């Protein structure tokens, strides 16, 4: 750690200061061979107790997970926003098209207000 800090202070060295890992950022792993992974989706164990589904990951072991989404895959397209595996189609929603005229009207009204005035601030808050 000390060496990394000194290398960060050295102008001739192209290395930067060390950064600490954030929780949830780049917390992923990849298994190229899908045959190594085993799924156990049963919610009852051998003793009859309720439990979470689990997945077997090589070098890690059995890991419990919570299955929250029922969507297995989605197809994001151009003409249809989302197509679910069961064939349900969702059209694209564009609220901007619906409110373009009102947005232009409000922007014109705001442009006539004095900048940084109380009236401009109240107009900005009111249009949100």
N, C-alpha and C positions, 0 to 999 in steps of 0.2 A: 504494500500500500504506500509506503514511504517513497519507494522508487517511482511509482506511478505519479505521485504528487510532484516530485522533482522533475520528472520528464514533462509534466504539464506546464511547469514554470519556465522550462528551457525554451527560448525563442527559436533556436536552431532546430529543435526536435519537432517533427510534424505531428506528434501525438498531442491530444488534447487532455484536459483534466478528466479523471475517471468519473463516470456517472453511476449512480446507484440504480439498481433495478427497481422498477415500480411494480406493485402488485397488480396482476391481471394483464400486464403488457408482455407479449411474447410468451405467455404461459401455454405452450402447445407442444405436442410431440407428434411424430409421424411413424406409422408402421407400414412399410411398403408391402409386406406380405399379409394380406387379409385373412389367410388361412390360420394364422396364429391367434387371431382374436376370437373369443367365444362369448356369446351372449346368453344370459340366463334371465329371461323376462318374467319368470314366474314370481308371483307376489306372496306365495306361501312356502315356508321351508318344510323340512322333513318332520318337524315336531308340530306342525300346524299353526305356527306363529306367522303373523303378517310381517313382510319385510320388503325392502326396496329392490327393484331389479338390479342386476349387477353384470359387469363385463370383465372378462379376463384379459389382462394385458401382459404380454411377456415381459419378464424382468421386474414387473410391478406386482402382479398377482390379481386377485379378485378385487374390484373397486365398485362400490355402490354408486348408483346414480339415480337421479329423479327424472322420470320421463314426464315432461310437462306439455310438449307440443305433440299434436297428432298428425302434423304435416310432415310427410317423409321427404318430399322434394317439390320444388316449385320451378316452373319454367318462366323466366322473365323474358318477355318478348317486346316487339315494337308495336304491333297492332293491339295486342292484349297485354295489360299490365302483368297479371299473374294467371297462370293456368295450373291448377292443382292436379295431383295424380288421378283424382276421381272424375276429372273433366270439368270442374267448376271454373268458370272464366270470370275474372274481374277486369272491368274496363278501366282505363286510366282516368284518374281524377285530377282535374286541373282547376283549382279554385281561382287561379289568376285570370283565366279567360272569363270567368263569370263576373269578376269584379274589376275588370280593366277600366271601364268607364268611371266607376266610382273612385278608383285609385288615381286616375288622371285628374279628376275634379278636386280631390283632396290635396294632391300635390300642387295644383295651381293655387289653391287657397293658401297653402303653407308658404309658397314662394313669395307671396305678397306681404307676409309678416316680416317685421324687423327681426334680424338675426339676433339670437340669444335673449330675446325679450320674453316677458312673462306670457304674452299672448301666443308666441310661437311655441313655448314649452307646453302650454295648455292645449294647443292645437295638435301637437305631436302625441300627447298622452291620449287625447280624445279620439284620435283616428286609429288607435291600435285596437 
